[in-house]
């Protein structure tokens, strides 16, 4: 019997969305490898993917808050309580899926591929979920959206609707997809596996030596200028004290101070040469710039390039050599999702 049809069953998770394109774009952004861990809680869904080829680990996470979906319901799995009865466990539910298969399912009607990706809307950037970690609850009440919530029965033109259900521990992740409420539907059941322990890369805000927040459009423009043969980028941050130098002025005007080093530089080296893109410490360019000491971090270019469909970009570097890049992905004008890339650099 289909897991969606079990009568009177305790469904752990149900969520629906009227257009799969934003969700598919988020999943593509974290695809370091094919194995993904889904953590479902009352706050939303966290998708974690890791790549550990060397001692320098890479971890990408997508935090999708419940307000991102048109419908979201989570009921913790049942467990035996002291009196012998059944009660909710209260914690998150975790399982693994094949990420490429998930994306193929979302694209069953052809609207979940990269060419049909959505254009992110600009949000306020003030939502508390900007740096949410799994296990944390989204205590802020969702603010009213600019447009009415689209229900499962309504559909935007050429958009694919989706409804996900996870019935019980060990059950498949079931999805119903349709282009029109009155048209044909496709039902898919994906195998779920017990989640293995993921790489732990906790970022200590107290040890942050560099922090940058900028519009993703500027970051995206800079990255697209990089030669396609480039495998690595370098992020170079210079503290304010080292950005300026004293030079002797002309016409007896005395010494003058001028900037000689940019606050933030992106350096790329490829088969056909090098590229440098400089960003001054100007609020119109860098919304936030804090740097305690000169630092250079080199993440994989192909990873950064795949995470640029966003409204704002946050770059943080920890003294131990941990790099955090966060990409804010607003939906309907509000910050209901973001992607975080964590790379252990070993400075």
C-alpha positions in Angstrom: 0.0 0.0 0.0 1.2 3.5 -0.8 2.5 5.3 2.3 0.3 8.3 1.5 -2.8 6.2 1.7 -2.4 4.6 5.2 -5.6 5.4 7.2 -5.2 7.1 10.6 -1.4 7.0 10.3 0.9 9.3 12.3 2.5 11.3 9.5 5.8 12.7 10.6 6.1 15.4 8.0 4.0 17.1 5.3 4.9 20.1 3.2 3.7 21.7 0.0 4.9 24.4 -2.3 3.2 25.9 -5.4 6.4 26.3 -7.4 9.4 23.9 -7.0 11.9 26.2 -8.7 13.1 28.1 -5.6 13.4 24.8 -3.7 15.3 23.1 -6.6 17.7 26.0 -6.8 18.5 25.7 -3.1 19.2 22.0 -3.5 21.5 22.5 -6.4 23.4 25.1 -4.4 24.5 22.6 -1.8 25.3 19.7 -4.1 28.9 19.0 -3.1 28.2 15.3 -3.5 25.1 13.1 -4.1 24.5 12.0 -0.5 22.3 14.5 1.4 21.1 14.5 5.0 17.7 16.0 5.7 16.9 17.2 9.2 13.2 18.1 9.7 12.1 20.0 12.8 9.4 22.5 13.8 11.7 25.2 12.5 11.9 23.8 8.9 14.3 21.6 6.9 18.0 21.6 7.0 19.8 19.9 4.1 23.4 18.9 4.8 26.0 17.7 2.2 29.6 17.1 2.9 32.7 16.4 0.8 35.8 15.1 2.6 38.5 14.2 0.1 41.4 15.5 2.2 42.0 16.6 5.8 40.4 20.0 4.8 36.7 19.3 4.9 33.9 21.0 3.0 30.4 21.1 4.3 27.3 22.8 2.7 24.0 23.4 4.4 20.7 24.8 3.3 18.4 26.1 6.0 14.8 26.3 4.7 12.4 27.8 7.2 8.9 26.5 7.4 7.5 29.8 6.2 9.3 29.1 2.8 6.5 26.5 2.2 2.8 27.1 1.5 2.1 24.3 3.9 4.3 22.8 6.6 3.4 20.3 9.4 5.8 18.4 11.5 4.8 15.7 14.1 7.8 14.2 15.9 7.9 10.4 15.6 6.2 8.4 18.2 8.2 6.5 20.9 7.3 4.3 23.9 6.8 6.4 27.1 7.1 5.3 30.7 3.5 4.1 31.1 3.9 1.8 28.1 2.0 4.1 25.7 3.1 6.0 22.7 4.2 9.7 22.8 6.0 12.1 20.5 9.8 12.2 20.8 9.9 16.0 20.5 13.2 16.0 18.6 14.1 16.4 14.9 13.8 13.6 12.3 16.9 12.8 10.3 17.4 10.6 7.2 19.5 10.5 4.0 18.4 10.7 0.4 20.1 10.7 -3.1 20.2 14.4 -4.0 20.4 13.9 -7.8 17.3 11.7 -7.7 15.5 14.3 -5.7 16.3 17.0 -8.3 15.3 14.7 -11.1 11.9 14.2 -9.4 11.4 18.0 -9.0 12.1 18.3 -12.8 9.6 15.7 -13.9 7.6 18.4 -15.7 10.7 20.3 -16.9 10.4 23.3 -14.6 13.0 22.3 -12.0 16.1 22.5 -14.1 18.7 25.3 -13.9 17.4 27.0 -17.1 14.1 27.5 -15.4 15.6 28.7 -12.1 13.8 31.5 -10.3 15.1 35.1 -9.9 15.5 35.7 -6.1 13.6 38.7 -4.7 15.3 41.2 -2.4 14.5 40.8 1.3 15.0 43.0 4.3 18.0 41.0 5.6 16.7 41.3 9.1 15.1 37.9 9.6 16.4 36.0 12.6 16.9 32.9 10.5 19.9 34.4 8.7 22.3 32.4 10.9 20.0 29.7 12.3 21.6 26.3 13.2 19.8 23.0 13.3 18.2 22.4 16.6 17.3 26.1 17.0 13.6 27.1 16.8 12.4 29.9 14.6 10.7 31.9 17.4 9.9 34.9 15.3 6.3 35.0 14.1 6.2 34.9 10.3 5.4 38.4 8.9 2.6 38.9 6.4 3.7 38.4 2.8 3.2 41.0 0.2 0.8 38.6 -1.7 -1.7 36.1 -0.4 -0.3 32.6 0.3 -0.8 30.3 -2.7 -2.6 27.1 -1.7 -1.9 23.6 -3.0 -5.0 23.9 -5.2 -3.8 27.0 -7.0 -1.0 27.1 -9.5 1.1 29.8 -11.3 1.6 29.4 -15.0 4.1 26.7 -16.0 5.1 26.1 -12.4 5.2 22.6 -10.9 3.4 22.2 -7.6 4.7 19.6 -5.1 3.5 18.0 -1.9 6.0 16.0 0.2 5.0 13.4 2.9 7.2 11.4 5.2 5.0 8.8 6.9 7.2 7.1 9.4 10.8 6.2 10.2 12.3 4.1 7.4 9.4 5.0 5.0 10.1 6.5 1.6 9.8 10.2 1.1 6.7 10.5 -1.0 6.1 13.4 -3.5 3.1 14.3 -5.5 3.9 16.7 -8.4 1.5 18.4 -10.8 1.4 21.4 -13.2 -2.3 22.0 -12.8 -4.6 21.2 -10.0 -7.1 19.6 -12.4 -4.4 18.0 -14.6 -2.3 14.8 -14.4 -0.1 14.2 -11.3 3.0 12.2 -10.8 3.6 10.3 -7.5 7.2 9.5 -6.6 8.6 7.5 -3.6 12.2 8.0 -2.8 14.2 5.5 -0.7 15.4 7.0 2.6 18.4 5.7 4.5 19.5 6.0 8.1 21.7 9.1 8.3 25.4 8.7 8.9 27.2 11.1 11.2 28.2 14.2 9.3 31.4 16.3 9.5 31.2 18.8 12.4 32.5 22.2 11.5 31.2 24.6 14.2 31.9 28.3 13.6 32.9 30.3 16.6 31.7 33.9 16.2 34.0 34.9 19.0 37.1 33.9 17.0 36.0 35.7 13.8 38.9 37.7 12.3 37.1 38.9 9.1 33.5 39.5 8.3 32.0 40.9 5.1 28.4 41.3 3.9 27.8 42.5 0.4 25.1 42.4 -2.3 25.2 39.1 -4.1 24.9 40.9 -7.4 28.4 42.4 -6.9 29.8 39.1 -5.8 28.2 37.3 -8.7 29.5 39.8 -11.2 33.0 39.4 -9.8 32.9 35.6 -10.0 31.6 35.5 -13.5 34.6 37.5 -14.6 36.9 34.7 -13.5 38.3 32.5 -16.2 36.5 29.1 -16.5 39.8 27.2 -16.1 40.2 28.6 -12.6 39.9 26.0 -9.8 40.5 28.2 -6.8 39.7 31.8 -5.7 41.5 33.7 -3.0 39.6 36.1 -0.6 42.1 38.7 0.7 41.0 40.9 3.5 43.0 43.9 4.7 42.4 45.7 8.0 41.8 49.5 8.0 45.2 50.3 9.5 46.9 48.6 6.5 44.7 50.0 3.8 46.3 53.4 3.8 49.8 54.8 3.5 51.4 58.2 4.1 53.1 59.7 1.1 54.9 63.0 0.6 52.6 65.6 -1.0 53.6 68.0 -3.8 53.9 71.8 -3.6 54.8 71.7 0.0 51.4 70.5 1.1 52.9 68.1 3.5 52.2 64.4 3.8 49.0 63.0 2.5 47.1 59.8 3.2 45.7 57.7 0.4 44.4 54.2 0.1 46.9 51.8 -1.4 45.3 48.4 -0.6 41.7 47.4 -1.1 39.6 46.3 1.9 38.5 43.1 0.1 40.1 41.5 -3.0 39.1 38.4 -5.0 42.2 36.9 -6.7 41.8 34.1 -9.2 44.5 32.2 -11.2 43.8 30.1 -14.2 45.5 28.6 -17.2 45.4 31.9 -19.1 46.5 34.3 -16.4 45.3 35.9 -13.2 42.3 38.2 -12.3 41.9 40.5 -9.4 38.8 42.3 -8.4 39.0 45.0 -5.7 36.2 46.2 -3.4 36.7 49.4 -1.4 35.4 49.8 2.2 32.4 51.8 1.1 28.9 51.1 2.4 27.5 51.2 -1.1 29.8 48.3 -1.9 30.4 46.4 1.3 27.5 46.7 3.7 29.6 45.3 6.5 33.4 45.0 6.7 35.3 44.0 9.8 38.9 42.7 9.7 41.2 42.4 12.7 44.3 41.2 10.8 45.4 40.5 7.2 44.0 37.2 6.0 43.8 35.2 2.9 41.3 32.3 2.3 41.1 30.0 -0.7 37.9 28.1 -1.2 37.1 25.9 -4.2 36.0 28.1 -7.1 33.5 25.6 -8.5 31.7 25.5 -5.1 31.5 29.3 -4.8 30.3 29.6 -8.4 27.4 27.2 -7.7 26.1 29.3 -4.8 25.5 32.7 -6.3 21.7 32.8 -6.9 21.0 34.9 -3.9 20.3 38.5 -2.6 23.1 38.9 -0.1 26.4 37.2 0.6 28.1 36.9 4.0 31.8 35.9 4.2 33.3 35.1 7.6 36.7 33.7 8.5 37.6 32.2 11.8 41.1 32.4 13.3 41.5 28.6 13.1 41.0 28.7 9.3 37.3 28.0 9.0 35.6 29.8 6.2 31.9 30.4 6.2 30.0 31.7 3.2 26.3 32.3 3.5 23.9 33.1 0.7 20.6 34.7 1.5 17.7 33.4 -0.6 14.5 35.5 0.0 11.1 34.2 -1.1 8.2 36.6 -1.6 10.4 39.4 -0.2 11.2 37.6 3.1 14.3 35.7 4.3 12.9 32.2 4.5 16.0 30.3 3.3 19.8 30.6 3.1 22.7 28.4 2.1 25.9 28.1 4.1 29.2 26.7 2.8 31.8 25.8 5.5 35.4 25.0 4.4 38.2 24.1 6.7 41.2 25.9 5.3 43.9 25.4 7.9 45.3 29.0 7.9 
